[in-house]
Amino acid sequence: MDFLIFGLIAYLLGSIPTAVWVGKVKYDLDIREHGSKNAGATNTFRVLGKNAGILVLSVDVLKGILAVILPFLINDYLWNNDHLIHLKIVSGILVVLGHIFPVFASFNGGKGVATSLGVILGIHPPAALICVVLFLAVFIIFNYVSLGAIISSLAFPLLVVFAFKNENTSLTVFSIVLSSAVIILHHQNIKRLIQGNENKMNLFKK
């Protein structure tokens, strides 16, 4: 029953289409019809600017964090309890699926990168923080958001398994699946990176 309840809550949290709602309420446009046509933080930064982008990014990350720590906050589990880890993994999968296929936005959402970041922050904070630093380093050096997301996604399961010596099989499998999903969702970006025509974005440029 725990898995059903927390899984449903996670999916509904993920289904909050932050970029779509911000675009429609504050700017009277559907973000999915502009720029890359993706309902995520990166496209929001490009189309609507930094203020809207920061808002969307923050909320999407918080969705992931809240979804996976909710079982810990409500039930009396130890942080490394196996049942809690499994609950967090199920919730993490469903909150990302909710972001990609949001019931509140005709099942047309974003790629789930920001929400996935929230999930890994809630499940494995040390590995997640290293991934954030890695993402920012790649982004600042090369000005490619997608490249930062891809490299940090590849790094997450490696950090969990090798750097932090994780022994929970479910967590290992989850880290690999989540990493693979993010990379697959960026297949068009990978193609453009190889061709040399991927869009750049300067973090410090107005």
Stockholm file with secondary structure:
# STOCKHOLM 1.0

chainA/1-206         MDFLIFGLIAYLLGSIPTAVWVGKVKYDLDIREHGSKNAGATNTFRVLGKNAGILVLSVDVLKGILAVILPFLINDYLWNNDHLIHLKIVSGILVVLGHIFPVFASFNGGKGVATSLGVILGIHPPAALICVVLFLAVFIIFNYVSLGAIISSLAFPLLVVFAFKNENTSLTVFSIVLSSAVIILHHQNIKRLIQGNENKMNLFKK
#=GR chainA/1-206 SS CHHHHHHHHHHHHHTCCHHHHHHHHHHSSCGGGSTTCCCSHHHHHHHHCHHHHHHHHHHHHHHHHHHHHHHHHHSCCCTTCHHHHHHHHHHHHHHHHHHHSCGGGTTCCCCCHHHHHHHHHHHCHHHHHHHHHHHHHHHHHHCCHHHHHHHHHHHHHHIIIIISCCCCHHHHHHHHHHHHHHHHHTHHHHHHHHHTCCCCCCTTCC
#=GC SS_cons         CHHHHHHHHHHHHHTCCHHHHHHHHHHSSCGGGSTTCCCSHHHHHHHHCHHHHHHHHHHHHHHHHHHHHHHHHHSCCCTTCHHHHHHHHHHHHHHHHHHHSCGGGTTCCCCCHHHHHHHHHHHCHHHHHHHHHHHHHHHHHHCCHHHHHHHHHHHHHHIIIIISCCCCHHHHHHHHHHHHHHHHHTHHHHHHHHHTCCCCCCTTCC
//
